[in-house]
Amino acid sequence: MPDALPKEMIVIDIPEPGGPEALKPARRPLPSPGAEEVLVRVTAAGVNRPDVMQRKGMYPPPPGAPDTPGLEIAGEVVAVGSGVSSPGIGELVCALVAGGGYAEYCLAPAALCLPWPDGMNGVSAAALPETFFTVWTNVFDRGGLKSGERFLVHGGSSGIGTTAIQLAKAFGATVYATAGTAEKCTACEKLGADAAINYRQDDFVERIEALTEGKGVDLILDMVAGDYLPRNLKCLAVEGRLVQIALQHGPKVEMNLLPVMLKRLTITGSTLRPRSVSQKAQIAASLKAKVWPLLSKGTVKPVIHATFPLDKAAEAHALMESSRHIGKILLTN
């Protein structure tokens, strides 16, 4: 460890599960990078729904991960562990991490570090890893979205949704999104959605049927689950795919399997945080090759709603839970 680094750092701790007020600044020893790890001085860290679930005691970190929340960061590499050839000290990176992002410094697997796209600052770079890794692996790898297909994403104004809209459009899909207000629907359409459906005013099943002239969509990315499952099945085309990535309306629902059989549907899902570093590194390589050029050109951009100082993490979580935001919420140092 370089001598110039401090011995301690400020982190956001969760002494007891609870509401946003459960997030408390604390001091902890500065961690040292292990093999294949780097230590990053954090410029900014993303706030995501899994952080909220962890704060509530509903999503414990995987074995070996820090108990400090925060799954994505951007900043400067200040120390490297054994076996690391890249990135080097002084490089500006953003990284997907299994925890620990709400801090002044954070350990990251070297294989999950990506350079800041050309022209992008640290706040924008910190808005990339969690959503872009999630969207790429679920929409393109697991969901198999292809140019010319029809794609529906629920929660289109969320960090995941705004990313999914832009990437699906950039790769040639017809894109539909749901959102809860006229303002959010307009934002989705400005990002590239061919149509946005206000689910508080319209039945998205009926609207998808009309928009697709009864054909349905080829792929749905859903974060809602619960009562959305049977409605999603109605929206899918023959050979359609549903990818489930969150369970906001709960994990259990009764369903009719007949449409699955008649339309030869595929229902799948995934989580990202517990996957191995090697599995996530494959996603990172795909992003660097296929998506980072789009970010550097400005074809695709992170949508940032608000930033908060690290010690105001509770306010950031309150905003996240209000669902008033469009795009990403970040903490800055």
Phi, psi and omega per residue, in radians:
M1 nan 2.304 3.085
P2 -1.036 2.459 -3.088
D3 -1.103 -0.474 -3.060
A4 -1.258 -0.235 -3.105
L5 -1.332 2.588 3.127
P6 -1.229 2.849 3.110
K7 -1.479 -0.421 -3.117
E8 -2.261 2.882 3.091
M9 -2.521 2.815 3.053
I10 -1.578 2.329 3.059
V11 -2.252 2.907 2.992
I12 -1.790 2.056 -3.039
D13 -1.796 2.824 3.040
I14 -2.187 1.444 -3.108
P15 -1.032 -0.684 3.103
E16 -2.487 2.488 3.089
P17 -1.047 2.623 3.126
G18 2.952 -2.745 3.127
G19 -1.318 -3.006 -3.128
P20 -0.940 -0.555 -3.127
E21 -1.153 -0.202 3.106
A22 -1.230 -0.284 3.133
L23 -1.386 2.107 -3.050
K24 -2.234 2.266 3.008
P25 -1.103 2.464 3.124
A26 -2.584 2.894 3.093
R27 -1.914 2.388 3.117
R28 -2.413 2.761 3.074
P29 -1.088 2.541 3.078
L30 -1.175 2.233 -3.126
P31 -1.365 2.692 3.070
S32 -1.820 2.396 -3.131
P33 -1.201 2.365 3.046
G34 -1.550 -2.913 3.120
A35 -1.043 2.331 3.108
E36 1.137 0.373 3.106
E37 -2.077 2.774 2.992
V38 -2.249 2.723 3.032
L39 -1.830 2.224 -3.082
V40 -1.975 2.248 2.938
R41 -1.352 1.993 -2.930
V42 -1.366 2.136 2.986
T43 -1.439 -0.786 3.140
A44 -2.691 2.716 3.119
A45 -2.370 2.450 3.130
G46 -1.393 2.614 3.043
V47 -1.866 2.224 -3.055
N48 -2.344 2.825 -3.130
R49 -0.972 -0.690 3.091
P50 -1.036 -0.516 3.071
D51 -1.120 -0.711 3.116
V52 -1.112 -0.757 3.126
M53 -1.116 -0.679 3.100
Q54 -1.117 -0.748 3.124
R55 -1.038 -0.596 -3.139
K56 -1.409 -0.084 -3.114
G57 1.472 0.284 -3.053
M58 -1.826 -0.046 -3.061
Y59 -2.592 1.350 -3.090
P60 -1.144 2.590 3.094
P61 -1.116 2.613 3.108
P62 -1.153 2.819 -3.127
P63 -0.948 2.304 3.113
G64 1.547 -0.209 -3.137
A65 -1.469 2.648 3.074
P66 -1.073 2.616 3.089
D67 -1.462 -0.124 3.024
T68 -1.256 2.329 3.137
P69 -1.234 2.999 3.105
G70 2.005 1.983 -3.015
L71 -1.947 -0.015 3.128
E72 -2.654 2.462 -3.085
I73 -2.500 2.878 2.899
A74 -2.480 2.571 3.121
G75 2.977 -2.780 -3.073
E76 -1.873 2.328 3.054
V77 -1.233 2.181 -3.098
V78 -2.042 -0.180 3.083
A79 -2.800 2.641 -3.139
V80 -2.294 2.600 3.111
G81 -1.587 -3.139 -3.120
S82 -1.143 2.532 3.088
G83 1.444 0.054 -3.117
V84 -1.661 2.052 3.038
S85 -1.745 -0.421 3.125
S86 -2.745 2.407 0.053
P87 -1.397 2.833 -3.138
G88 -1.776 2.953 3.107
I89 -1.013 2.335 -3.132
G90 1.663 -0.218 -3.135
E91 -1.351 2.552 3.119
L92 -1.663 2.117 -3.046
V93 -2.348 2.772 2.829
C94 -2.062 2.672 -2.995
A95 -2.611 2.536 2.930
L96 -1.524 2.258 -3.126
V97 -2.257 2.761 -3.133
A98 -1.478 -0.037 3.138
G99 2.770 2.960 3.063
G100 1.640 0.069 -3.062
G101 -1.242 -0.476 -3.141
Y102 -1.394 1.289 -3.048
A103 -2.858 2.927 3.077
E104 -1.315 -0.491 3.101
Y105 -2.374 2.631 -3.092
C106 -2.592 2.400 3.013
L107 -1.393 2.498 3.116
A108 -2.483 2.459 3.004
P109 -1.084 2.293 -3.122
A110 -1.000 -0.616 -3.095
A111 -1.203 -0.273 -3.120
L112 -1.845 0.231 3.074
C113 -1.646 2.332 3.082
L114 -2.195 2.586 -3.138
P115 -1.209 2.679 2.999
W116 -1.070 2.258 3.067
P117 -1.020 2.660 -3.098
D118 -0.916 2.312 3.069
G119 1.368 0.078 -3.065
M120 -1.793 2.449 3.098
N121 -1.585 3.136 -3.047
G122 -1.174 -0.592 3.124
V123 -1.146 -0.807 3.121
S124 -1.136 -0.704 -3.141
A125 -1.113 -0.617 3.137
A126 -1.208 -0.321 3.127
A127 -1.423 -0.024 -3.014
L128 -1.602 -0.892 -2.820
P129 -1.010 -0.970 -3.023
E130 -1.065 -0.817 -3.080
T131 -1.293 -0.708 -3.094
F132 -1.263 -0.692 3.034
F133 -1.060 -0.800 -3.100
T134 -1.104 -0.841 -3.106
V135 -1.149 -0.770 -3.091
W136 -1.077 -0.865 -3.055
T137 -1.189 -0.547 -3.082
N138 -1.599 -0.655 -3.110
V139 -1.454 -0.743 -3.013
F140 -1.740 -0.767 3.121
D141 -1.328 -1.083 -3.080
R142 -1.321 -0.737 -3.096
G143 -1.425 -0.349 3.070
G144 1.114 0.571 -3.114
L145 -1.079 2.327 -3.131
K146 -2.145 2.768 3.068
S147 -0.995 2.374 3.138
G148 1.611 -0.195 3.126
E149 -1.459 2.860 3.113
R150 -1.789 2.304 -2.976
F151 -2.271 2.353 3.067
L152 -2.105 2.257 3.030
V153 -2.108 2.246 3.026
H154 -1.475 2.672 -3.093
G155 1.152 0.820 -3.013
G156 -1.101 -0.369 -3.122
S157 -1.631 -0.007 3.096
S158 -1.318 3.054 3.068
G159 -1.046 -0.783 3.084
I160 -1.096 -0.811 -3.079
G161 -1.097 -0.806 -3.126
T162 -1.133 -0.577 3.074
T163 -1.232 -0.790 -3.106
A164 -1.097 -0.729 3.116
I165 -1.007 -0.890 -3.062
Q166 -1.140 -0.771 -3.102
L167 -1.202 -0.758 3.133
A168 -1.065 -0.727 3.123
K169 -1.160 -0.748 -3.125
A170 -1.082 -0.505 -3.138
F171 -1.734 0.312 2.891
G172 1.618 0.257 3.130
A173 -1.559 2.739 2.881
T174 -1.497 2.253 -2.921
V175 -2.078 2.268 3.000
Y176 -2.111 2.610 -3.127
A177 -2.476 2.655 2.971
T178 -1.925 2.590 3.086
A179 -2.729 2.911 -2.943
G180 -1.732 -0.051 3.102
T181 -2.482 2.832 3.088
A182 -1.079 -0.676 3.126
E183 -1.077 -0.760 3.141
K184 -1.186 -0.657 3.091
C185 -1.107 -0.736 3.094
T186 -1.068 -0.721 3.117
A187 -1.077 -0.725 3.125
C188 -1.071 -0.744 -3.121
E189 -1.210 -0.599 3.077
K190 -1.157 -0.503 3.117
L191 -1.387 -0.199 3.091
G192 2.251 -0.100 3.109
A193 -1.086 2.334 3.096
D194 -1.223 -0.501 3.035
A195 -2.739 2.477 3.056
A196 -2.089 2.388 -3.031
I197 -1.951 2.127 3.061
N198 -1.374 1.798 -3.022
Y199 -1.218 -0.246 3.084
R200 -1.399 -0.354 -3.105
Q201 -1.917 -0.547 -3.037
D202 -2.175 2.647 3.013
D203 -1.382 2.000 -3.052
F204 -1.148 -0.445 3.101
V205 -1.144 -0.806 3.128
E206 -1.128 -0.701 -3.110
R207 -1.184 -0.702 3.106
I208 -1.132 -0.693 3.110
E209 -1.060 -0.743 3.139
A210 -1.211 -0.771 -3.085
L211 -1.138 -0.560 -3.090
T212 -1.762 0.132 -3.119
E213 0.951 0.722 3.060
G214 1.438 -0.036 -3.097
K215 -1.369 -0.556 -3.062
G216 1.494 3.103 -3.131
V217 -1.819 2.687 -3.104
D218 -1.440 -0.491 -3.075
L219 -2.563 2.407 3.030
I220 -2.168 2.306 2.965
L221 -1.857 2.048 -2.995
D222 -2.176 2.371 3.075
M223 -1.985 0.063 -2.963
V224 -1.713 -0.919 -3.123
A225 1.117 -2.619 -3.132
G226 0.936 -2.242 -3.087
D227 -1.189 -0.162 3.081
Y228 -1.300 -0.389 -3.029
L229 -1.023 -0.979 -3.137
P230 -1.103 -0.532 3.114
R231 -1.237 -0.656 3.069
N232 -1.084 -0.717 -3.132
L233 -1.061 -0.625 3.100
K234 -1.155 -0.511 -3.095
C235 -1.390 -0.318 -3.011
L236 -1.391 2.490 3.039
A237 -1.346 2.978 2.992
V238 -0.996 2.347 -3.060
E239 1.174 0.346 -3.135
G240 -1.271 2.809 -3.107
R241 -2.223 2.396 3.033
L242 -2.010 2.186 3.087
V243 -1.988 2.099 -3.099
Q244 -1.765 2.199 -3.114
I245 -2.182 -0.079 3.071
A246 -2.781 2.985 -2.947
L247 -2.378 0.934 -3.014
Q248 -1.118 -0.508 3.088
H249 -1.749 0.232 3.068
G250 1.798 2.743 -3.044
P251 -1.539 -0.178 -2.997
K252 -2.037 2.390 3.100
V253 -2.798 2.571 2.987
E254 -1.426 2.458 -3.120
M255 -2.454 2.720 3.063
N256 -1.681 2.035 -3.105
L257 -1.343 -0.216 -3.075
L258 -1.021 -0.800 3.099
P259 -1.042 -0.590 3.110
V260 -1.061 -0.722 -3.123
M261 -1.300 -0.816 -3.058
L262 -1.156 -0.661 -3.122
K263 -1.708 0.043 3.114
R264 0.950 0.941 -3.071
L265 -1.477 2.726 3.028
T266 -2.059 2.193 3.058
I267 -1.999 2.133 -3.120
T268 -2.491 3.132 3.137
G269 -3.048 3.006 3.137
S270 -2.847 2.848 2.895
T271 -2.121 2.696 -3.065
L272 -1.799 -0.724 -2.971
R273 -0.996 -0.734 -3.082
P274 -1.373 -0.106 -3.080
R275 -1.177 2.727 -3.124
S276 -1.218 2.779 3.099
V277 -1.045 -0.676 -3.121
S278 -1.143 -0.643 3.090
Q279 -1.174 -0.754 3.118
K280 -1.178 -0.557 3.131
A281 -1.110 -0.569 3.076
Q282 -1.137 -0.672 3.080
I283 -1.148 -0.751 3.130
A284 -1.021 -0.733 -3.139
A285 -1.110 -0.714 3.107
S286 -1.133 -0.731 3.119
L287 -1.086 -0.786 -3.112
K288 -1.072 -0.669 -3.097
A289 -1.369 -0.681 -2.938
K290 -1.893 -0.439 -3.045
V291 -1.937 -0.647 -3.113
W292 -1.010 -0.644 3.053
P293 -1.071 -0.607 3.104
L294 -1.194 -0.652 3.085
L295 -1.175 -0.723 -3.140
S296 -1.141 -0.561 3.106
K297 -1.406 -0.282 -3.063
G298 1.485 0.122 3.092
T299 -1.119 -0.647 3.091
V300 -2.166 2.407 -3.103
K301 -2.414 2.535 2.982
P302 -1.223 2.492 3.109
V303 -1.772 2.055 -3.057
I304 -1.931 2.129 -3.120
H305 -1.551 -0.785 -3.052
A306 -2.791 2.686 3.003
T307 -2.176 2.622 3.112
F308 -2.358 2.541 2.971
P309 -1.049 2.667 -3.089
L310 -0.900 -0.723 -3.071
D311 -1.294 -0.041 3.074
K312 -1.852 0.496 -3.122
A313 -1.001 -0.598 3.131
A314 -1.074 -0.689 3.107
E315 -1.164 -0.651 3.096
A316 -1.103 -0.726 3.124
H317 -1.191 -0.646 3.098
A318 -1.074 -0.723 3.089
L319 -1.132 -0.767 3.125
M320 -0.989 -0.782 -3.087
E321 -1.289 -0.343 3.099
S322 -1.303 -0.367 -3.084
S323 1.055 0.423 3.083
R324 -1.428 -0.245 -2.999
H325 -1.405 2.738 3.001
I326 -2.148 1.887 -3.098
G327 1.689 -2.561 -2.928
K328 -1.676 2.643 2.979
I329 -2.058 2.359 -3.069
L330 -2.339 2.687 3.015
L331 -1.853 2.455 -3.092
T332 -2.167 2.639 3.052
N333 -1.917 nan nan
